[in-house]
Amino acid sequence: VTEANGLREAEILKAQGDREAQILRAQGLREAAFLEAEARERAAEAADMLRRIIGGVRTAKAFVRLPIAPPGVTMLTAEGPFADLVNLGQRLSKPPILNVSVTGGFILTDVPKSGLTVNVTAAGNQAVADRVAREIARAAWADRHRYIWKLLSVDEAVGVAADAGAGKTKPVILAEVSDNPGGGGRGNTTWLLSALHEARVPGVVIGLFTDVPLAEDCHKAGESAAIHAVFNRTEGEFAKRFECGAKVLRLSDGNDIGRRGRDAGREIVLGRSALLELEGSGLRIVVTSLREQPADPRVLEMFGVDIAAAKCVVLKSRGHFRAGFDEFFGPDQIHEVNAPGLTSNVLTDFNYKGLRRPIFPLDPDTTWSQDLN
């Protein structure tokens, strides 16, 4: 019996290992495709610059690292403080300037290199490169207080959703930025899910919740089946258990093609997935096997969800959803929510060990010498 049990456990562990490997391969292929598409224009620019260098052009480079750590929610390129810096860099990109790059430095990596940087490359003119780098860096420093961002608490978010559900306001997106798979989140926190369900807010759709065992339960039960849904049956620091009765509305293999924004024309791979409707609240939630940031409307539409009819759409994403869901929700209808999670944008939620200090806004009295690095 002991030997048989050991063999059975080995089979289970192997199956789990094979499944995890499949997930990692799918995610790797998905991320590689995204990076390839995003890098195409930069690759062409780099090739042209390389051709010019081979032809004899000498470059001059200026680099500034500012003591500013922008939260991810402030890094939008359509509007906001970071967008203003990008636009300034574009306006200053005139000969002999070859390239201007402004980067935010992902603070959640907790390394000394984290933080806002300005990189300027010029054709053989160091003075111009230095001048442009200083101008952009000084603009960033003068604007640093715009990187202090107000996020909704879970309770405030429920109030916003309730107003939309009651028809008092236009429909809304609640961006659950603290659980963003695009930044390293697991896509499985339940604080906002639980609060919206308990408040019985009507017209809520949530996507995407990653839970392989629950997705498998749904596929075993079949469409229209009533199940006892257990989210996060194995708990973690940010993966708290939540359970309730639910109906399986739709099943899918999770494969589709994006139609808008970042994922337009690209393969979407969610693994075996299901759309559930929770008893008591009517809240609908898409449960997936593979972690993915919901950047395209197809992640909901493939399950028959009419996004235009929803009162509140919760997306576990920081910003990529904006270009995909803009046909349904304007900027004034988007509300960013902070709850416990690996990708919280409230920087004081974490204890940093490798970050270079002092740095704004963690250290409000930070000063900057305005020197080039």
Secondary structure, DSSP 8 states (H G I E B T S, - for coil): -HHHHHHHHHHHHHHHHHHHHHHHHHHHHHHHHHHHHHHHHHHHHHHHHHHHHHTT--EEEEEEE-SB---GGG--SSSSHHHHHHHHHHHT--TTEEEEEEE---GGG-STT-S-EEEEEEES-HHHHHHHHHHHHHHHHHTGGGG----B-HHHHHHHHHHHHTTSS--EEEEEGGG-GGGT--S---HHHHHHHHTT-TTEEEEEEE-HHHHHHHHHH-TT-EEEEEE-SS--SS---EEEEEEEEEEE--EEE--SGGGTTSEEE--SEEEEEETTT--EEEEESS-----STHHHHTTT--GGG-SEEEE--SSTHHHHHTTT--GGGEEEE--SSTT-S-GGGS--SSS-SS-BTTSTT--------
